[in-house]
């Protein structure tokens, strides 16, 4: 089992460019999450999906959109990247909401 | 709302020293409590958890006890190793509402030989 996979691992964007971060899990989990991690800020929830077909905003959703493509895949889109979105992005999944979360290896994004 | 407060880091210890990382929480109801560990360049992984008061979670020599009376879930290890160097996150899952997970800001541990 690969667990939670994320692509790409690294990305550099210019201000205003768009991109999609991909996430997939092979554990048959119902719930999936996107977080960003900034120094001194811990983890902040961007969006989550309690189950296939549903998505909800987290603490810091502005500037992002998500798609729960199917039970396995949950993508995060930056429509017009800004330097404030420079961060490390983690995808996670859990069997149900609130249960133990399993994290991917992260995507390190720099917006110039 | 829910919150988790961890001790500020970094914490620097010599190998074989005793470790305590403090964690206190604020939550309505009866949350589940977690400790996650993040090794350099990796995502978080579960270290241990406890789902009700007085439960003790343990793994890899680490322990934490769910103390409802003091709203605490302190992480301890009797003898740390260099390989324990990582960032440790305390978290809670509110079992009411939509069961959002709230993370602390993390405590960096450095163990020196």
Contacts between the chains, C-beta under 8 A, distances in Angstrom:
chain1	res1	chain2	res2	distance
A	4	B	43	7.5
A	40	B	105	6.5
A	41	B	105	6.7
A	42	B	89	6.8
A	42	B	103	4.9
A	42	B	104	6.0
A	42	B	105	3.9
A	42	B	106	5.5
A	43	B	44	7.6
A	43	B	89	7.2
A	43	B	103	4.5
A	45	B	100	7.2
A	45	B	101	7.7
A	50	B	98	7.1
A	56	B	98	7.5
A	58	B	100	7.8
A	90	B	43	5.5
A	90	B	44	7.2
A	92	B	43	7.7
A	92	B	44	7.7
A	96	B	99	7.9
A	97	B	98	6.3
A	97	B	99	4.2
A	97	B	100	7.9
A	98	B	32	6.7
A	98	B	93	4.0
A	98	B	94	7.1
A	98	B	95	6.1
A	98	B	99	3.0
A	98	B	100	7.5
A	98	B	101	6.5
A	99	B	93	7.5
A	100	B	34	7.1
A	100	B	46	5.1
A	100	B	49	6.4
A	101	B	36	8.0
A	101	B	44	7.6
A	101	B	46	7.5
A	101	B	101	6.6
A	102	B	45	7.7
A	102	B	46	7.8
A	103	B	43	3.3
A	103	B	44	4.6
A	103	B	45	6.7
A	104	B	43	5.3
A	105	B	41	7.9
A	105	B	42	6.1
A	105	B	43	5.2
A	106	B	42	7.6
A	106	B	43	5.4
